[in-house]
């Protein structure tokens, strides 16, 4: 009979303070950390993603940082496969998933739905249809999924029709059937702070990024990768690319990075709050040391 292995998730919004707690806890548990951040997989995107330094790691093994070039496509599907390979090949080790990309974390803890890959011929056929015909087909094949999509959103409508044409099954049904590809039970921990404090931390962190030469980092990367860097749509990079292209001043770029980071933190908070399995700790009310102590206890008593 297979035993269920245990792992920990340390999640929460950007700037909340996941790094220090995860390092302290990893040292206590002799655990390895799997970065669960959709931006930190990219090489060279260091300052703007608040990527952990070698000094900050304090000897703790980290996975899935700096694994692909910014021109490479890396998706939730890639992440799910990479993480499950690490977990399943090392069942005797303690692991922690640390980050703020909820969709990525969820793909490992809850599984992913199995949908067919894009088919070139089908896509070419669908691209040839006018909007009305495409909408009618989508409604015919999967009304439930289609009614959630804006009539002008061709990408999503094409995907609904494509899935049905390739599988003869509805996208709305297949997308709800998640398959979990590991034998781990996850203790889910989420960190928060009072909103004013969190937003102040985010604003200060952006100013520190500018002091640490974020502008130079983005400028160098933009020279190498061009618009492919912009297409990654990562906060801190797109705003400065707009500045380089004369669409804003440097002060406006700084302001937009702070604003977009705060909005992102709010969306992250909403995502994690929706998952009732998370145990929450408010770092405005409890010390980091106390959180580490309590999570360590929870991990040892949870079966």
Buried (B, 14 or more C-beta within 10 A) or exposed (E): EEEEBBBBBBBBBBBBBBBEBBBBBBEBBEBBBBBBBBBBBBBBBBBBBBBBEEEEBEEBEBBBBBBEEBEEEBEBEBBBBBBBEBBEEEEEBBBBBBBBBBBBBBBBBEBBEEBBEEBEEBEEBBEEBEEEEBBBBBBEBBEEBBEEBEEEEBEBBBBBBBBBBBBEBBBBBBBEEEEBBBEBEBBBBBBBBEEEBBBEBBBEBBBEBBEEEBBEBBBEBBEEBEEBBBEBEBBBBBBBBBBBEEEBEEEEBBBBBBBBBBEBBBEBBEBBEEBEEBEEBBBEEEEBEEBBBBBBEEBEEEE
